[in-house]
Amino acid sequence: MDEREVLVEAVVDPGLGLVGDTWLARGNAAKPDGADPAVQLTLINVRVLAAIEPDRSRWPLAGDQVYVDFDLSVAGLPAGSRLEIGSALIEVSPQPHTGCAKFSARFGSEALRWINSPAGRACRMRGLNARVIRGGTIRPGDEIRRHPMSDSTTDPTLDRLLRHMAWANAALMARLTELPVDSLNLASPRNEWTVVLILDHLVSAADRYATRLEGGPRPERAASPATAAGLVELAADCASYDARIRAQAARPDGPAGFAGQTSDLPARSTVVAQAIHHATEHRAQIAAALATNGVDAIDLDALDLWAFADAEGPGT
């Protein structure tokens, strides 16, 4: 269980994951037709490992395939982001990578609590899941580069707006995890919508937009509690829904409806545009609800497209 092979050169493949790894053989109980491509690879930040384990020889016990010195946070790398490592291209998956009993046994219960805290999950201290888009070779010391265009079939302006939406939503969630939990119950004067209600509405709507674009049955989400754990769940769900909307935006325009819906079908382009507008509107509403109660925690200028371009890197 604790045996690990440290490679000086690794080959990754879209159909195999890391060549020589057991991802394909392990399969996935939720996918009877085979292993889940969304969890082909896991990446972890070595700075987190250095903080919890001074003995570098024990780092491989974390069990991840790729060890990096790179910002893996949800705000910095929303689901759907693509990275070039060596000659390979990988895509960040919406499925969260969380610590388990094995991690606790190897690095201690305090380390597990730390990485699974709301701030730890927002920073992806346990790492992230990714899928292989383009096979290639990865070696120690290879540069990690953000891939500016993740889907050439999508209009570049639209794809930028969708990437920004996911990034801004994730950044908002991460900032909220730093506030006292009671802040989630604040509302603007003469308004019954608290921060957590607005968040829940934003995320539930994203679920409906994604499902409508996919043609699935109308979803029903249970309301999330105004707790740290509830906020972590909202952030993970939101990242997943945003990634699904972005994937659907690459498809040709046409009517969009839930399963069985035959009338009042909006255009797919209308649903995508509304998803972007809706998220922007409610991020501002949350900032206002906090500010009117003296909590100036959300700087909307730090969530705009200029800030996003700076976060993605030069030339993007």
N, C-alpha and C positions, 0 to 999 in steps of 0.2 A: 504493500500500500504506500510506503514512504520511499520507494525507489524512484529516482529521477535521472534521466540522461540529459546532460547539458551539451548542446550542439554548438559547433563552431560554424556551422552552415545549415540552414533549414530551408526546405522546399515546401511551399504551400501551393495548393491546387484547389480550384473551385469545386471539384467533385470529391476530393479526399480530405480537405482541410490541411493540417500539417502532416506531410507524408511521414508515416511511421507512427503517428499518434493513434489513439484508439477511438477517436470521435465517431468514425463511421461504424465500427464494430459495436460500440455502446448503444447506438440507436437512440430512440426517444419514445417513452411510453405514450406521450401525447400524439405521436405521429407514427401510426402503425405501418406507413409505407416507407419508413426509413428514418435516418438521423435528421435532425433539424439544422439546416444550413446556417441559421441565425446564430448558432452557438458553436461554429466551427473552431474559432480561436478565442482565447481570452488574453487580454493585455492587463498588466498591472504596473503601477508606477513604483520604481525602485526607491523613491524617497519615502513612500509609505512603509515599505519593507525595512528601510534603514531606521525608521522611527520605532518600529516594534521589535526588530531583531538585529542586534549589533553584529551577530555572527553571520557574515555574508555567505558562508558555506551552507547555511540552513535556508537561504532564500528559495532554492528550488522546491522546498516542501510546500510552498504556496500552491504549486501545481499548475500554474499558468504557462502558456506556451511562449508568450513574448513579454520580455521585461524591458520597460522603456523609462526614459527620463523625459516625460511629456505630460502636459496638462490633459487629464482624461475626464475632467468634470463634465457634468451634464450641460452646464452653461457654455463651456468651451467646445464641446464636441456633442451636439445634439444628435439623436438618432438619425441615421441617413448620411452623416458626414463621412467622407472618404479620405483615407490616408494612403500615401505611397510610402512603402518601407522597402528599401532595396529596389528590386525590380517588381515587387508585388503591389497590388492595389487591394485594399480591404475596406469594408463598409461597417460603420458602427451600427449595431443592432439595438432595437428598442428593449429587448429583454434584459432586465437588470441582472448583474452578477453580484451575488450577496454571499457573505460569509456563512459558514455552516459549522457543525460540530467538529468536523475534521480540522478546520482552521483553528478553532478554539483549542483543540487538543495539541496542536503543533505550536501555536503562538500565544496561547493564554486567553482566558475569558475576558480580561480587560481589553485586550487588543480587538477581540470580536465585537465587544460593546462599542468600542470607539469607531470602528469602520462601519458598523451598522447603525450608528446614530444618524439623525436627520442630516447633519452637516457632512458626516462621512459618506452617506449615500449620494448627496448632492455633488460631492467631490469625486465620487466613484473611487473611494479609497480601496475597495476590494477589487477594483478593476472594471473592465467592460467586456461584453461579448461582441464578436465581430464575425462577418462572413467574408470569404475570399471572392473578390470580383475578378481579378486577374492574377493568375498564378505567377510565381517567380521565386527568387532566392533571397533570403534574409540572412544577413551576417551581423555579428556584433559591431557596433560603431556605425551602422548604416544610418543615413539621415532620414528623418521622418518629415514628410512634406504633406501639407493639406492639399487635397485635390480640388481645384477651384470649381470645376463643373462636374457634378456627380451624375448627370444624366443628359447626354447630348440630344435626346429626343424631346426634352422639355424646353420650352422657350426660356432663354437665359434670364430674362427679367422676372418671369414668373417663378423660376426655380430659386432665384435669389430671394424673392419675397417669402417663399415657403421656408427656405433655410433660415431666414431672419425670424420668421414667426416661431419656429421651433426653438431657436436660440434665445429669443427674448422671453418666451414662456418659461424655459428652463432657468434662465437667469433670475426671473421674478421669483420662481419657486425657491431657488437657492437663497435669495436675499431674505425671503420670509422665514426660512428655517433658522435664521440668525436672530429673529425677534422673539420676545416672550410669547408663549402660546396664547396668552390672553389677547394679543393683538389680532388674532384671527376672528375675534368676536366684535371688533370695532366696526362701526358703520357711519356714514355721513349723516348729518342732521336731517331729520324728517325723512329718513330712508331706512327701511327695514332690512335692506340687503347688507349683511355683514361681509367681511373679507372672505370668510370660508364659504359662505353661500355663493358669492360671486365666482370664487375659484371653482367650486363644484359645478356651477352653471357653465363656466368656460370649458371645463374638461368634458362634461357630459355632452355639450354641443359638438365638440370636436369628435367625440365618439359617433354621434349621429351623422355628422358630415362624412366621416370616413366610411361608415357603413352604407350610407345612401350611395356614395360613389361606387362602392363594391357590389351593390345590389343585394345586400344581406338583410335579414329581418331587423325591424326597428329595435334597437337595444334599450335595455332598462338598467340603469345604474343605481345602486343604493347610495344614498347621501353619505359623504365622508364626514367623520367626526372632526371637531375642532381640536385635534390633538397633533402632537409631533408625528406620530405614526400615520395619522390620516393624511398629513401633508406630504409625507414621503410617498404614500400610495398614490396621491393625486399627481405628484411630479412624474412618477414612473408611468402612470396611465396616459398622462398628457403627452409625454415623449413618444409613446407607442402610437397614439392616435395621430399625432402630427406627422410621424414617419409614413403612416398609411395614406394620409391625405396627399402627401408629396408624391408617393409612388403612383397614386391614381391620377395625379395631374398630368402624367406623361401620356395618358391614353387619349385618343381622339375625342373631340367634343360630341355631345349627344345628350339625350334625356337621361336623368339620374333619378332613381327611385328605390325605395326599399323593396324587399322581396314581396311580390304579389301586388304592388302598387301599379295601377294602370292609368291613373289620371292625375292632373296637376303635377306633372313631372318637370321640374326646373332643368335647365341646361347644366351639364357638368361644370362648365366654366363659371356659371353663377354660384354653384355650391362652393367651388374652390375659392372664388373671390370673397364670398360671404365668410368663409372660414378665416381668411386673413383679416378681414375687417372686424369680425366679431372678437377675435383675440386681442386686436389692438384696442378696441373700445373698452374691453373689460380690464385690460392691464391698467389703462388710465383710470378707470373707476376704482380699482383697488388702491392705486396711489392716492386718489382723492379721499377715499374713506380713511386711510391712515393719516394723511396730512391734516384733515379737518379735526383730528383728535390729537394733534401735536406730535405725530410720529412721522417725521420727514425721512422715511427709510428708502423710498423708491424714487430714484432720479430717472425720469423718463428719457432724458437726453442720453443717459448711459445705456438705454435700451433701443436707441434708434438705429437706422440703417448705417449711419456713419460709424457708430460704435461697433456695429456688427462687422463692417468692412475691416475695421482695425483688428477685430478679434480673428477674422479669417486669415488675415495676412496681406502683405503687399500685392498689389495687382488684382485684388478681388473686389 
